[in-house]
């Protein structure tokens, strides 16, 4: 795109500058002057060659450290390159050299927004607007700040207030359209972007944003036309080529998407999004072995890209035999991270990495470290079962044999031993909520095509370890909501969760919309925003944590001896001594038509159970009947209904990272 900010000094100074240029040497020799390098830098900025511009401006500042315009321009270059920390250093230097320059103040405010220093940005914006209430760039920065704080509605109001003053302003019209689109006002967004197209019919940037908005609204054919037009007007426009490739992918034109990805890779071998898209296109075309090679190459370029790694690992898990030596190589990355987390006493993160590694390589000797982490976490029975499993795999040794003997003796009086219950079988059969997890194929994130599909796979993998939820083996990628509803209903699910992703280069938000499988009605919405490393993992955990908090406690009476009964939930499920639960007749509790919860009549409550003793996997309680007759039987349900204000219906405050990135790039 062209330079994102208006020049930092009046146009008349440009004239004076270029009139004076012939007075100085014109070759970039070591003895060249600051004015020459500054002019070169501004020319490179006009061509959007930020690297060359930075080089020229740094040369200028070596010769003239107090050159205010070069300092400001260098700050802009670093901003364009995404080096916001460095940009902040230079813009503050520029402000000390040009006090009262509102353009520099506006640049500082958007840099602060990009860095997440929202309160500091608000102070700068307020100071500008106090001096110049109708400063356009300050008003735009204020709207961008609203979006960063998750208040897109406030940003929309601000843009609408500014619109009468600048009815044909390209940036304003596009910003208005983007915010309207993010709020679900597809018709309003289309009106705004069509105005921008009418006022600026030759601007490639307008066509690019028009393509994005049509893509978000599901108008893929029109979006492809606009993206193609942007490339006609600006050949080599990388963002438009990337968007067009994603649109071809979403339209099922996988061969063409792969070709466009190859073009991007030819320009920039480190374009991780292009490698990822090519790999995903190969998966859709059935060329899974080729896809694995492409995604492996992408992981080598950026080992920290979670979407690429997850897509590759999903391929490995589904396509290779358990004995494949390649599994051990990819699993070792997770085991190494797990040990790092464990050394810093970050047990939850370590558990995740061990579990992911063991999904790839179940035969790894690192299982012993995972087992020991369970022991340290207060789950000796699980520790013992892991050791016995290693022995069954032929991974036993004398140390493991001694540990098995020791813990067998220590657990001789455990509740599950006294009641002759197998804790592994109990854990497997005690998942009383049936859930289908989906993504809708037409939804796609900005940087990773089909990101919803990868995230839904990740979330489903996390839910394997939620002992309250059984995730059904259904196709993750559904063509539409109606097909997802049909699939979940026919599979016998209680609920289905539809995952969508919004992302920028550094930020990620995941939204999970929960629906009742029987009726298709909305049951709740969960969302999580994360930034920095491991954001896919952490945002996915945010979704699963919210889901777990929303689902009511649901268990089953395994056995009954007089007034004592065994419950198939234990300490691992949050059961504590002294808790009281309803005992509901088997088969009487039904999932609510709307919302999260169970419906049953007072007549269906056979009694209560008071928890006396809690084991890892099971609990023992005393039964109390309701009414004169004792109607409690083994197999009855044990339920703890959540109050309305306890249910995790409220999503986390959510800023739209895609919208933030698009507004940040719109200068």
N, C-alpha and C positions, 0 to 999 in steps of 0.2 A: 504494500500500500504506500501511498505517498506519505511524506512526513506527517506525523500524527499531531503536531502542534503548530499553531500559527507562529510566524517568525517572531523573534523576541525583541525586535526593534522596528521602528517605522520604515516604510518602504523607501522613503527618501534617502535613508542611510545606505540602502542597497545601491542606489544610483551613485552616491558619493564613493562607495567602495569600489565599484567596477570602473568608475572614471579614473580612480587612482591606481588601479592595477598595473597599467603599462609602465608606471614609474619604477616598478621593481622587477628584478630578474624573473623570467618565466619558467625556468627549469628548476625542478625540485632538488637542487644541489644542497649539500650540507650547509652552505652559507645562505640558503634561501631565506626569505623573510616570513614573518608570522602572517602577514596579510595574504600572501600567496597560499600558504597551507590552509588558512581559514577558508579562502575561496574554494580550494579543492575539496575541503570537507563538506561545505554546503552543497557543492555539485553532486558529490557522492550521496548525500542525504536525499537530494531530490530524486536520485535514481534508486533510492532505498538500498544502497550498498552500505550497510551500517558498519561492516568491518573496515572497509577502506576509509569511510568517513571518520571512524574512531582513530585510525592510524594518522590521518592528516591532521586532525584536531589536536591529538597528543603532541605532534611535531610543532604545531602552532604554539601550544602552551609551554613547550620547552623553551621556546624563544621569547615568549611573552606570557609569563605566568599570571598576569593580571588581566588577560584578555577576557572580558566579561562575556562577550557573545560566544567565543569559542568554548568557554566553560559551560555555558548554558546548553550549547549544541551538543557537547560531549555527554552531558547528563541525559539528553534526549536519546542519543545513540545507545547508551547503556540501557535505558528504559526499553527501547525497541528490541534489544537483544535479550531482554528478560533478566538482566543483571541489576536487580532493583536496589540491592545494598550499595553497589558502586554508584548507581544513578543518584541515590540520595546524598552521597558524599559530595558529588560534583554539583548537584543543584543547590546545595546549601553553600558551597563555595561561591556559586554564581550569585546567590542572593546577597552575600556579603559585598560583592563587587558592584551589584546593581540594586541597591536598596530601593524599595518601592515598585519594583518591576512585578506587576500582577501576573504576567504570563509565567514567570518563574515560580511564583507562589502557587499557581494552578498546577504546574508540573510537579512541584513538591507534594501537593495534596494527592494526586493520583498515584505517585510513587508510594506514598504512605499507605494508600488503600491496597495497592498490590502487595505490600509487605504485611498487610493485616493489622497495621497500626491505626485502627479506625478512629480512636479518640483523638489522636494527634492530627489526623487528616481533617477531622471535624473542626478543630481549632483553626487550622490554616484557612479552610473554606470560609468559616465565619468571619475571619479577619478581612478576607477579600471582599465578601459581600457587604460588610459594614462600610467599606470605603466605596465600593461600586456595586450597588444592589442589583444591577442588571448585567453584570459581567457574565457573558455567555458561557465561557469555559468554566467559570466557578459554579454556575448553575448546573452545567453538565456534570462536574465533579461531585456536586451535592447529590444529584440523582444516582450517580455511580456508587456513592457511599450508602445511599438507601438500599440499593440492590445488595451490596456487600453485607449489610446488616439483616438481610432477609426480608426487607420491606419493599418489595417490587411495586406494590400498590401506591406507596408514597412517591416512588420514582415516577410512576405514570402520571400522577397528579402534577408533579413538578414539570415534567415535559409538556403536559397540556397547557400549563400556565405560561410557559415560554413560547409555545408554538405561534401565537398571534404576532409576536415580534419578529419571528424569523420563519415565515410561512414556506419558504423554498429552501431552507437550510438542509443540506444533504445529511449531515450528521444527526440533526434533530429528528428528521423524518425516519431515518433508519433506526435510531435509538428507540423512538416511540413504537415502531413496528416490532422490534425485538422484545420490548417489555410487554406489549400487548400479547404477543405470541406466547411468552412464558407464562402469562396469566390465563391462557386458554381462550383468549379472544382472537380466534383465527381470522374472523371476518374483519375486525378492526385492524389487525396487523396487515392484512392484504390491502386494505384501503390506503394505509400509510405508506407501504412500500410501493404501491402503484403511483402514488404522488411523487415519490422519490424518483421512480423511473421516468415519469413524465417530465420532471424538471431537469433530470440529469441523464438523458438517453444514451450518452456516450461514456459514462463512467463505469468502468469494469467492476468497481467495488460495489456499486448498487446492485448489479446483477448477481454478484456473489452472495450478498445478504438476502436478496430475493430468493435465490436458490435454497439457502438455508431455511428460510421461513416456510417455503412450500414443502420442503422435506419434513419439517416438524409437523406440518398439517397433513402429511400423507399424500400430498400431490406430487408424486415422484416424477411423473412424466414432465410436468411443467418445471420442476426443480432441475431436471437434467438439461432442459433447454436453456434455462438461465445460467447454469454453471458452464455449459458449452459456450454461451455467448460471452461470458466473462473471460474465457480462454481465448476467444477470437479477438477480443479487444485488448487483451494483455497476454500474449503467448508466454508460456512458462510461469504463469501465476501459480505458485505451488499450492496455496490454500484452495484455489478453485479446482485444481487437478485432484487434490486429495478428497475434496468434497464430492467431485464427480465420480471418483472411484467408489466411494462409499455408497453413492446413489445407485450406481450400476450393481453393486453387491446386493443392496436392499431390493432391487428390482429383479433379482435372480439372474442377472447378466454376469455370471461369475468369470467367464473367460475375458470379457472386456474389463472387468474390475481388476483382474490379475495383470492385464496388459498395462493399464494405467499405473498400477503399483510398480511395475517394472520401470516405467518412465521416471517415477519419483526416485526409485532406488538408483537409477543411472545418474541422476543429478546429485543425489546425496546418499552415499552408501550407508550412512548411519540413520536414515529415516526409519525409525522403529515402527511407526504407524503403517508405513507402506509394507514393510516385511510382514507385519501382523496381518494386514488385510489380505496379502497374497496367500499367506498360510490358511486363513479362514476360507478364502475362495476355493482353495484346493480341497479343503475338507468337504465343502458343499458339492464339489464336482466328483467326490468319491476318490480323489487321489490322496489318500490319507498318509501313505508312506512319504510322498513328496511333501505333504504339509508338515509332517514331523521334522523333516530335514530343514525346511524353511524356518519353522518356528525355533528350532535349535540354533540356527544361525542368528536369529533375532535375539535369543537369550544371550548369546555370546557378545552381541553388541551392547545390550543393556540387561544385565542379570537381575536388576531390581524392578523391571517392568512386570508387575503382577499379572496383568491380563495375558501377556505373551506366555509367561511361565505356566499359568493355570491352564491355558488352552493346550499347551504342549503336554502337561502332566495328565490332563484328561484323556488325550490321545494315547499316551503310554499306558494308562490304567486300563483303557477299554480295548486296546489293540495288541498288546504284547502279553505273552505268557508270564506267569509269576516268576518263572526261573530265568527270564531274560536278564543277562548281565547289565544291560543298559539301565534297568530299573535301579540298580544299586548306585550307579553314578549320579542319577538325578535325585535319589533319596538322600544321598550324603550331604547335599547342600542344606537340606532341612535339618538334618541331625547336627550339622556344624552350628547352624543358627540356634538350635535348641540348647546346645551346650553353652553358647554365649549368653542366652537369656538366663539359663540356670545359674551361671556364675554370678549374675547380677541379681539373683533372688526374684526373678520375674517368672514365677511358676506357671501362670496361665498362658503366657506367650510360649514358654518352653513346651507345655503340654500340646499346644496346637501344632508346633513344628514337629514334635515327635510323632504325633498322630498322622500328619500329612506325609511324613517320611515313611511311616509304616504302611500307609495306603499304597505307596509306590513299591516298597520292598518289605513284605511281611516277614521275610526270613532274616532280616538284619539282626545282628547281635546287639545293635543299639537298643533293641527292645528291653534289654536289661536295665538301661539307664531310664527308660520310660517307666518301667515297673518300679524302680527305686523312687522315682518322683511321686508315684501314687502312694508308696509307703510313707514318704515324708509328709504327704498331704493328708494323712490320717485314714488311709484306706488299705489296711493290711490284707483283707480278704481279696481285694482286686490284685494286690501285689502278688499274693500267692497264686492266683489263677494265671497271671502272666508268666510266672516262673514255670508252672506246670505246662503251659502252652509251649514255652521254649523247649522244654524237655520232649514234648510230643513232636516237635520239629527237628529233633536231633541236635539241638543247640545246647544241651545240658552239659554241665561239668561238675566237679566236686563242690565248688562254691555254691552253685545253684542248688545242688542236691542237699547240702547242709542247710541252706536257707529254707528250702521246702520242708525239711524235717522240723526245723525250729518253729516255723509259723504254723505248721500243722498242729503242733503241740500247743502253741499259744492260743489258737482259735478253737480248741477242743470244746470249750463251753460257749462258743458263739451262738447266737440265736438261730442262725440258719442250720447249724449242726444239731441243735436240740430238737428242731422241728423237721429235720431231714429234708431241707430245701436246698436245691442247687442254685446258688446265687447267679450264675451265668444264665441259666435258663429263665430264672425269674426276671432278670433285667431285660432279656430279649422279648418276654411276653407281656411286659408291663407298660407298653407304649399304647396309651388309650386314646390318643388323638391322631387321626389319619389325615395327613396333609400332602397335597400335591404342590410342587413348586414349578413355576413356569416363567418364561419370558415370552413376549409377543414379538415375532420376527420383524415386524415393521418398525419397531422402536430401535433407534441406534444412537449411540453417544457420539460426541464430536471427534474424539481422538482414537477410539477403538470401536470399529464397526462390530455390531452384534455384541456389545459389551454386556447387555442384559442377559444374554445366554451364558456367558462366562461367569458373571456374578451369581446367577441362579444356581449354577453348578457348584460354585464355591459355598453358597449358603446351604445348599442341600447337604454338602459334605460336612458342614459344621453341625447341622441338625441331627446327623447320625449319632452324635454324642449327647443329644438331649433325650433323656430317658422317658420323657413324657410324650414324645412325638414320634410317630412312625411316618417316614417319608415314603410315598408310594413310587414305584418304578414306572413313571410315565415319561413321555418325551418332554424334555425341558423346553424346547423351542416350538412354540405354537404359532400358527399363521394368523390367528385373530383371537380376540377375547371370547367370542362365541365358541370357538373350537376348544379353547382352554376350559371353558365352563362344561362343555359336553364331556371332554376327557376326564375331568375331575369327578363329575357326577357318575359316569359309567364305571369309574374305578372304585367307587364307594368311599370317596374322601369325605371328611367332615368339612374341611375348608380347602381352598386353594389360594396360593400366594403368587401374585404377579410382580416380578421384579423389573424395575427400570433404572437406568443409570444416566447421570449427567456428570460431565467431567471437563476439566481444563488440564493444562499440562501439570499442574501441581495440586489441584483440588479434586475431590470426588464426592458426589452425593448419590446415595442409593435410596430408592423409594420402594417399599413393599406394600402392595395393596392386597388386603385380605378379603376374600369373598366366601360366603356360605355356599358349599358345593351343591346343596339340595335346591337352592332357589336362585343362586347367582347374585344375590344382593350383597351390598357392601357390609363388611364386618369391622373394618378398621384400617387405618393407614399408619405405617411406620416409616420413619425416614432417619437417615444418619448422614452427617457431613464430616468428612475427615480430610486432612491435608498432610503433606509430608510423606515420609516413608511408610510402607505397609498400610496405605490408606484403603486398599481393597479389603484386606483382612480385617482391619479395625472397623470399617463401615459395615461389613457383613456381620461382624460380631454384634455391632450395635443393633442391627435388624433382628438377629436371633434372640438377643437379650430382651428386646421389647416384645417380641412374639411370646417368649416364655413367660414374661410378666403378665401378659394379657390372658393367657389360657388358664382357666380354673384348674385347681388341683383335682386330679381324677385318679382313683386307684381301685383296687378290687380286694375283697376278702378271700384269701387263699384257703385257709382252714379255720375250723371252729372247734374249740374244746370247752364245753360248758359256757361260761361267760367270757372266756378268753378267745381272741381271734387274731390271726396273722394277716397283716396288710402287706401288699406287694410293693410298697414304697418305703424307703429308708432315709438314712442321713444324707445320702447322695442326692435325694430329691427334695431336701429341705424339711423333712419331718423332724419334729422335736418332741421330747417327752412333755406331756401336759397339754398337747393340742387336742382339740375335739373336732370330729368330722361327722357329717351326716352319712348315714347308711341308707342308700336308696335301692329299692327292689331292682333286681337285674332286668335290664331291657326297658326300664320305664323312663330314664333320662334321655331327652332328645336335644339335639343342637338347636339353638335359637334360629328363627328365620332370618333375623337381622342382628348384627352385633356379635360379640363373643360371649358364649356362656351356654348353660344347659337349662332346659325347662322341665320341670316335673311338679306334680301336685303335692300338697301336704300329705295326702293319703298314701303317696308312694314312699314316704320316708318311714322306713321300718324301725329306725332307732339311731343311736349315735355310738361312736367308738372313741374312748378316751385313751390316748397313747401313754403307755407305761414304760416301755423299753424300746430303744431304737438301735438297729444294726445298720450296717452299710447299705444293704439292699432291701431289707424288710423291717417291719416294726410289729410290736406286740401291744395290743390294747384290750381294754375292758369294754364289753358291750352293754348298752342300756337300751331296752326296747321302748318303743312308742306305743302306748295303749296297753290294753289288758293282755293281748296275745303276743307271744314271741314269734315274730315273722322273719327274723334275720337268718339268712342262709349263706353258706359259702358261695362265692360267685356274685354276691350283691356288690353294687358300686359304692365306693367311698368318695365323697365329693366335698369340696370346700368352695362355695360360691364366693366370687369377688364382688365387693361393693362397686357401684358405678364409679365412684371417685378413685378406686384403687386400680381400675383397669387401665392398661397402658394404651389408651386410644390416642393420646396426644403425641404427635411426632416431635422429634427434636427440632429446635429452631434451625431452619434450613435456608442457606444462601445458594442460589443456583450457580454452580461454577461455570457452566457453559455461557450463561448470560453475562456473567462477570468478565469472562475472557473476551467475548465478542464486543462488549462495550469498551473494554480496555484497549482493544486493537483498533477501535473505530476513531480515527483522528483525522 
